[in-house]
């Protein structure tokens, strides 16, 4: 049986942390930024952890 291919899009979007969780960037920070407040844009810059409910899906996509 052939090897499983990992999802190329997911490879670029997620990073594994030392504790084994997944790190991701926040959405809504790519365009139409004029109407968003500086506080909102600043908070969108930070990375966050993938929700526990979605970790299984990420692991499946990345073959981890």
C-alpha positions in Angstrom: 0.0 0.0 0.0 1.4 3.5 -0.8 2.3 6.0 1.8 -0.3 8.5 2.9 0.2 12.1 1.6 0.1 14.9 4.1 -2.1 17.9 3.2 0.2 20.5 1.6 -2.1 23.4 2.6 -2.1 22.3 6.2 1.7 21.9 6.2 2.0 25.7 5.6 -0.5 26.7 8.1 0.2 24.8 11.3 3.2 24.4 13.5 3.6 21.8 16.3 4.5 23.2 19.8 6.9 21.5 22.2 4.0 20.2 24.2 2.4 18.6 21.2 -0.4 21.1 20.5 -0.8 22.9 17.2 -0.3 26.6 16.6 -2.2 28.6 14.0 -2.6 32.2 12.8 -5.9 34.1 13.2 -8.1 34.8 10.3 -9.4 38.2 9.0 -6.1 40.0 8.9 -5.4 40.0 5.2 -7.5 42.7 3.6 -10.2 45.4 4.3 -8.2 46.5 7.3 -9.3 50.2 7.2 -12.6 49.5 9.0 -11.0 47.4 11.7 -9.8 49.1 14.9 -6.1 49.1 15.8 -6.8 47.0 18.8 -8.6 44.3 16.7 -5.7 44.2 14.2 -3.2 44.0 16.9 -5.0 41.0 18.5 -5.2 39.3 15.1 -1.4 39.4 14.8 -0.9 36.9 17.6 -0.9 33.2 17.1 -3.2 30.9 19.0 -3.6 27.2 19.6 -5.9 25.0 17.6 -9.0 23.9 19.6 -8.8 20.4 21.2 -11.9 19.4 19.2 -10.0 20.0 15.9 -6.6 18.5 16.8 -7.6 15.1 15.5 -8.5 16.5 12.1 -5.1 18.4 12.0 -3.2 15.2 12.9 -5.0 13.3 10.2 -4.2 16.0 7.6 -0.5 16.0 8.5 -0.1 12.3 9.2 1.2 13.0 12.7 
